[in-house]
Structures are given as structure tokens and as C-alpha cells.
Amino acid sequence: MASTNKYPLTVMYIEVNGSNFLNIGCYNLADDEKPLIDIGIIFAANINYDVNEKRAVLHFNNNVTTVLENVEKYVRPLQARGVKVLLSILGNHQGAGICNFPDKDAARDFAIQLAEAVEIYGLDGIEFDDEYAEYGRNGTGPPNPFSFVYLLRELRNLIPDKIIAFYYYGPASSRLTFEDLTAGDFLDYSWNSIYGTYIVPNVPKLTKEQLGPAAIHVNVTNSPTANYLAQRTIDDGYGIYLCYNLTDRDSESYLSGISSILYGRETKLKDNCLSGWPPGSKI
């Protein structure tokens, strides 16, 4: 899990197709200059399907590739300040997903690809999002009861000290146990996926500290709702507050309302920090 004295943790997805991942580091808590965001997620790499080899393959689009091939610029400065950086894994309309590996070997094959990416790019872990797979396409199978937990077990064996998180959504959310295997034995965190709501993910064996029932879409979920969800997180003692889609828009006031409730401190935007995307774009 993330090593920090903050509680709860603030998690932020960045849509790197349109936003600069470095913007995560532009928002600090007032007084001590520590980053507001504890875990940043590169959204998203994909599970593609190789029809000829009949196997799931890890795919990076051009924007994800730009971030990963330039980690010294876009990732290391954040990690140096204590931000944990995860790579999100998302379906890509080709029939392959985290819920339809046909056997243990297929799950391990994909887990190896993920572990290699974590090692090569020096990332802090993997997050799974079971959307857009279009199970059954290209002759792939439907979701089965063992695929996701097999994948989690294999990946945990390969990256024992890294973070593995689950966006609580899709077929995987109802396939979290199989025989003597339980997703919570391999996951560090899981969080709600429905923005503007408060729903506790039902992941066996995960504790309150590992769960995030509050989920917001930055500047889309209105401030009163975002603040209310922050207060509920505090009142109920949960360990994650989830945010989606930080852009190059000035979000200081919006995030400050949240952090004042979560941490008793306002959020400050660093001067001249926000950057556009793709690189060189004006904001």
C-alpha cells in the first residue's frame, strides 16, 4: 500500500489522451507544501486481443506511450515527492478483458506483461478497470468465475511489493472469489466507480482503510456533493477518496473545499505550474 502519513488517501485519474500527467504535482496542501494527491493513475493502457495468437496483449496508445517513454519528465518528479503512480488497465473493444482468461496460463501470460511494464517504467503498481472489453468479440469467451482472481494471484506473485487496485465496476465486481481464492488477498485497494455517489465496494477481506466509497468527477460533480462525500468519508473512517479527470483547468477552489474537510487544510495551486497536452500546448 501507499506509504504516507495522510488519511484518507486522495487518488486521482488523469486522462492522458487530453491532460498532462504532471498537473498532479501542481496542487499542494497549504502550510507544508506536500502534494494533495497521493496516488496518480495513468488512464489508460489497454487489453488488446491478438487474433492470430489468441492471447491478450498489453497495448499503449500514443499518449500513454509518450508518458511511459518519458518517465523521467512525467513520472519521476511526482514519485520524488511521494506520489505513487499506477497504470490503469482497460478493455479496448476487442473481446479480451480481465474476466475471460481461459485458464491459469493465459492469466499468468498477461500478468507477466503487466509486471514487465511496472519494472521497465519504474511504476508503483497496476489498477484494473473492467470496462469496454466487449467480451465474446473475436471469438473470445464470456466472463468466467476464475479469470480475475487468477490474474490477481499471478500478478501479486510477480510484484509482491507493488500496489494492485480495482475500480469496482463491470463483470469483475461480481467475480471476486473462486474456490479458495479471494480478490482481497491480492488487492491493496478498491474504490467506487460511480461519480457523485457513495457506494462501498463489496470486496471480501479488504478493510475500511483499503476502500473508497466516495467518487467524484473533478469540476463535474458539484462542490456541495464533493464536499459532502468528503465528510462522509471522514465520518465513516474510509481510507480512500477517489477523483477522476484532473485537467489543465484551475481546480484550486474546488479541491480546496475537499481537502479542508479531509485534512483540515486548503489546497494551493503552484504558480505557473499547469501544463497543456499534448506537450507544448497552450492552456
JOTA-V113119 format. One record per residue. PSI is psi in whole degrees, 0 to 359 (none if undefined). NEAR is the number of other ideal C-beta (glycine too) atoms within 8 Angstrom. Layout:
psi: <PSI:PSI>
near: <NEAR:NEAR>
This chain:
psi: <165:138:108:155:355:148:127:172:144:125:136:127:140:120:96:356:341:359:150:123:332:340:342:321:2:346:120:155:139:149:315:357:18:148:140:319:128:323:122:138:123:112:112:150:169:157:108:171:122:106:322:316:350:53:154:138:143:131:138:126:181:323:318:318:318:316:311:324:353:46:332:333:317:342:311:320:327:314:325:338:6:1:130:135:121:155:123:141:120:145:165:37:23:4:342:139:180:352:8:31:131:341:179:322:319:320:319:322:316:323:322:318:319:315:322:321:317:317:313:318:1:42:168:359:191:143:139:135:109:64:156:20:324:59:136:340:151:29:12:164:168:170:139:169:346:342:308:317:328:315:314:316:314:318:319:322:329:328:68:335:10:170:135:122:158:122:112:91:157:186:327:332:344:15:60:0:146:121:241:12:139:131:322:344:342:341:148:323:157:146:156:147:358:105:139:10:172:100:123:119:134:78:109:137:352:140:173:322:338:3:148:98:339:133:131:153:114:128:1:309:126:157:315:320:316:319:320:317:327:317:319:322:315:312:323:352:26:157:356:139:117:133:145:136:59:128:194:7:144:112:21:309:316:310:331:323:321:311:331:328:315:321:357:19:144:165:138:134:125:141:135:38:321:138:150:178:138:171:135:351:145:153:none>
near: <6:9:4:7:3:9:6:12:12:14:16:13:11:15:9:13:6:6:13:12:13:11:14:14:13:10:14:12:14:8:5:7:5:9:13:10:14:12:16:14:13:15:10:10:12:12:17:11:13:9:7:4:6:6:9:13:12:13:9:8:8:5:10:12:9:12:13:13:6:8:11:5:8:11:15:9:10:15:12:6:9:10:13:12:13:15:17:14:14:12:15:11:7:13:13:14:14:13:15:14:13:7:7:7:6:11:14:10:10:15:13:10:10:15:11:8:13:15:7:6:10:9:12:11:14:15:13:13:14:15:8:7:17:9:13:7:10:8:6:11:7:6:10:11:5:10:15:14:15:15:13:12:12:13:14:11:7:10:12:6:3:10:13:15:15:14:12:12:9:10:10:14:11:5:15:13:8:8:4:3:11:10:15:10:9:10:14:8:15:13:16:14:9:7:10:9:7:9:9:8:14:7:14:9:7:11:6:8:7:13:16:17:14:14:18:15:11:14:8:7:11:5:7:6:10:13:11:8:15:14:9:11:15:10:6:8:6:14:13:14:15:11:15:10:11:12:11:10:6:6:12:10:7:11:12:11:12:16:14:10:10:11:8:3:10:8:14:10:11:9:4:4:9:12:11:10:11:7:7:4:8:3:6>
